[in-house]
Amino acid sequence: MATGDSNVKTQKIAPYPFPITIQKDGKFISEKVLKLGQTGAIIEAEGFIYSVGMSFPVSFEIPVFKSQLSLTAKVVKTYDRALVKEKAVQRLAELLFLNPTSEQTMQIQKFLIKIGQVKS
């Protein structure tokens, strides 16, 4: 195919948010990743109230590459924001990935470079 072929269709995929599953007290809780970093993630907490110091297994699929990752994460910071118009509270938790393998770190890095969040 020529490089200017108009028959080639590319589908843009929004990198965020994407689902993450958290295992806590024998239950599987589905949350949303709002931002992924090289060492952790910021999630929107809808199914559970998290506190600093909690650690638990998490699993998620990296968009675009469809790589499934299973890691242990620890809550390092929490944020609560009042949404006045909706009369609700948005709860966020900042997670740190504990002891990711070099392969897992590489998969995250590859994703962040692909979406332009970090430079190679």
Secondary structure, 3 states (H helix, E strand, C coil): CCCCCCCCCCCCCCCCCEEEEEEECCEEEEEEEEEECCCEEEEECCCCCCCCCCEEEEEEEECCCCEEEEEEEEEEEEEEEEECCCCEEEEEEEEEEECCCHHHHHHHHHHHHHCCCCCC
